[in-house]
Amino acid sequence: MEIIKILKLHKRVLISSSFIAVFAASIFLFFVTPQYESSTTLLAGNSQLTDKARLFNPQIKDLYSSFGSGDDLDRVLSIAEMDTTLKQVITKCRLSFGVDSFPSWQSETLQKLRNKLKFKKTAKDQIIISCATYDKDLSALIVNTLVEITEASMQSIINSNYQMVAQKMDSTVSQLKNKYSILANNKPTDLSATRLNNAESETILNQIDQTTKASQEIKLAIVTLPNFIKVAEKATTATEDSWPDKPLIILIAAIAGLLFSSILVLINNPTKAA
């Protein structure tokens, strides 16, 4: 009760201090550069759809959902957060963030970009990627570019694997054709040897046919890969700043000024407060 009486006696000081704090906060908000945040919401595509069997077996294709699992989502997130991916974003968007020194330019810019990006995996199997910068258009550009590069990187990884398999199959077909040519030029005089030669030649022809079909299927799969990322909501230019939160800062300044002046009043009146 004694403390309340002291504060009431100095209410003008308390109110004045609160107004001064609000005024100082207003000046700060007037000169501070606002930040604008843009975000995108992503879903993972089903990685099983990359199976080449989907092209020739409709029943298998129908078994697959077009949306991926949590593992597919983690895979997308891991690619998006890689330094290699972010460096491509820096190059494509021509980012510097005021860092001009070389050779530390790229590493410092990369760290600043990481600080501006937020990656969030939700309970609904979604990824929300957001970016806050002082340029409202740049924030949206960075996020959308990051998604494009992540998708391209994942496509490139699968393409490389399929191309390697296709090259091995083509090499196998070439070897089988050479072997068949040798057998075709070989004309045994013995009847049993001739039958054996013909059977082996027939087997090689079947192998050539099967391997060629498999190679064609893989090459077709390369050019018809499904998307690994499904964009549920694309990043757009922010309509208002996301930082600073002006009402919150004004409120905090008012409370802080009130508390600070209250402490000073009580310190200057120790006997009455006791």
ZAFI-339664 format. One record per residue (C-alpha): residue in one letter; x, y, z. Coordinates in steps of 0.1 Angstrom, whole numbers, padded with zeros to 4 digits, always signed. Example, Ala and Ser with C-alpha at 12.3 -4.5 7.8 and 13.67 -1.06 7.14 Angstrom:
BEGIN
A+0123-0045+0078/S+0137-0011+0071/
END
This chain:
BEGIN
M+0000+0000+0000/E+0029+0023+0008/I+0045+0017-0026/I+0012+0024-0043/K+0009+0057-0025/I+0044+0067-0035/L+0037+0059-0072/K+0004+0078-0071/L+0022+0109-0057/H+0046+0107-0087/K+0021+0098-0113/R+0030+0128-0135/V+0066+0116-0136/L+0055+0081-0145/I+0032+0093-0173/S+0059+0117-0186/S+0085+0089-0187/S+0061+0067-0205/F+0054+0094-0231/I+0091+0101-0235/A+0098+0063-0241/V+0070+0062-0267/F+0084+0093-0284/A+0119+0078-0286/A+0104+0046-0300/S+0085+0066-0326/I+0117+0083-0337/F+0134+0049-0340/L+0105+0035-0361/F+0106+0066-0383/F+0143+0061-0393/V+0145+0022-0393/T+0143+0005-0426/P+0113-0020-0427/Q+0117-0056-0438/Y+0093-0074-0461/E+0087-0111-0459/S+0075-0135-0486/S+0068-0172-0482/T+0059-0202-0503/T+0041-0234-0492/L+0054-0267-0508/L+0043-0303-0509/A+0065-0332-0519/G+0059-0352-0550/N+0060-0390-0548/S+0095-0402-0556/Q+0081-0436-0566/L+0066-0420-0597/T+0101-0418-0611/D+0099-0456-0616/K+0099-0462-0653/A+0073-0489-0648/R+0047-0462-0645/L+0050-0455-0682/F+0040-0490-0694/N+0019-0503-0666/P-0012-0482-0658/Q-0021-0505-0629/I+0012-0497-0611/K+0008-0460-0619/D-0026-0459-0603/L-0012-0474-0571/Y+0010-0443-0566/S-0003-0411-0550/S+0009-0379-0566/F+0019-0366-0532/G+0050-0379-0514/S+0056-0390-0478/G+0075-0374-0449/D+0107-0389-0462/D+0102-0372-0496/L+0095-0339-0478/D+0128-0343-0458/R+0146-0350-0491/V+0133-0318-0506/L+0142-0298-0475/S+0178-0312-0474/I+0184-0302-0510/A+0169-0267-0505/E+0192-0261-0475/M+0224-0272-0491/D+0252-0246-0496/T+0253-0256-0533/T+0217-0247-0538/L+0220-0214-0519/K+0251-0204-0539/Q+0231-0209-0571/V+0204-0186-0557/I+0230-0160-0549/T+0244-0161-0585/K+0210-0162-0602/C+0195-0134-0581/R+0228-0114-0581/L+0228-0111-0543/S+0255-0093-0523/F+0238-0078-0493/G+0264-0051-0492/V+0293-0075-0490/D+0319-0064-0516/S+0352-0079-0502/F+0367-0108-0521/P+0374-0137-0516/S+0351-0136-0485/W+0323-0123-0506/Q+0306-0156-0513/S+0309-0170-0478/E+0296-0139-0461/T+0268-0135-0486/L+0258-0171-0481/Q+0257-0167-0443/K+0235-0135-0447/L+0212-0154-0470/R+0208-0182-0445/N+0200-0157-0418/K+0172-0142-0440/L+0157-0176-0449/K+0134-0197-0427/F+0126-0233-0434/K+0096-0249-0415/K+0082-0284-0418/T+0046-0285-0406/A+0026-0313-0391/K+0005-0314-0423/D+0035-0326-0444/Q+0042-0292-0458/I+0073-0270-0461/I+0071-0233-0456/I+0101-0214-0469/S+0101-0176-0461/C+0126-0148-0467/A+0127-0113-0452/T+0147-0085-0469/Y+0145-0048-0472/D+0132-0052-0508/K+0097-0066-0511/D+0102-0078-0546/L+0136-0094-0538/S+0121-0115-0510/A+0096-0131-0533/L+0123-0136-0560/I+0147-0153-0536/V+0120-0178-0524/N+0107-0187-0558/T+0142-0190-0573/L+0152-0213-0544/V+0122-0236-0552/E+0131-0237-0589/I+0168-0245-0583/T+0158-0272-0557/E+0135-0289-0583/A+0161-0286-0610/S+0188-0302-0587/M+0166-0331-0578/Q+0157-0337-0615/S+0194-0336-0623/I+0203-0362-0597/I+0177-0387-0611/N+0186-0379-0647/S+0223-0386-0640/N+0214-0420-0624/Y+0191-0429-0653/Q+0216-0418-0679/M+0244-0439-0663/V+0221-0470-0663/A+0211-0463-0700/Q+0248-0460-0710/K+0256-0493-0694/M+0227-0509-0712/D+0238-0495-0745/S+0273-0507-0739/T+0259-0542-0730/V+0239-0542-0763/S+0270-0532-0782/Q+0289-0561-0766/L+0261-0586-0773/K+0260-0575-0810/N+0297-0580-0814/K+0293-0615-0798/Y+0264-0623-0821/S+0284-0611-0851/I+0312-0635-0842/L+0288-0664-0838/A+0271-0655-0872/N+0305-0656-0889/N+0314-0689-0873/K+0302-0718-0896/P+0308-0750-0877/T+0307-0782-0899/D+0296-0805-0871/L+0258-0807-0867/S+0258-0806-0829/A+0281-0776-0829/T+0258-0759-0854/R+0228-0764-0832/L+0247-0751-0802/N+0258-0721-0822/N+0222-0714-0834/A+0208-0717-0798/E+0234-0694-0784/S+0228-0669-0812/E+0190-0670-0805/T+0197-0664-0768/I+0219-0634-0776/L+0192-0620-0799/N+0167-0622-0771/Q+0191-0605-0747/I+0197-0577-0772/D+0160-0572-0777/Q+0152-0571-0739/T+0182-0548-0731/T+0173-0525-0759/K+0137-0522-0747/A+0148-0515-0712/S+0172-0488-0724/Q+0144-0472-0744/E+0122-0472-0713/I+0148-0456-0692/K+0155-0429-0718/L+0117-0422-0720/A+0116-0420-0682/I+0144-0394-0683/V+0123-0370-0704/T+0091-0376-0686/L+0101-0373-0649/P+0074-0360-0626/N+0079-0329-0604/F+0095-0336-0571/I+0080-0304-0556/K+0044-0293-0558/V+0039-0256-0551/A+0007-0252-0530/E+0012-0214-0527/K+0038-0194-0546/A+0056-0165-0530/T+0042-0131-0539/T+0053-0096-0533/A+0046-0085-0497/T+0019-0058-0494/E+0031-0046-0460/D+0062-0048-0439/S+0067-0077-0416/W+0093-0059-0393/P+0093-0039-0372/D+0060-0045-0355/K+0052-0009-0348/P+0022-0013-0324/L+0041-0039-0303/I+0073-0018-0301/I+0052+0013-0290/L+0035-0008-0264/I+0068-0022-0251/A+0083+0012-0250/A+0054+0026-0230/I+0056-0002-0204/A+0094+0000-0202/G+0093+0037-0196/L+0066+0032-0169/L+0086+0005-0152/F+0119+0023-0153/S+0104+0055-0139/S+0087+0035-0112/I+0119+0020-0101/L+0137+0054-0100/V+0108+0068-0079/L+0110+0040-0054/I+0148+0042-0052/N+0146+0079-0044/N+0120+0073-0017/P+0136+0044+0003/T+0122+0054+0037/K+0086+0058+0025/A+0088+0026+0005/A+0100+0007+0036/
END
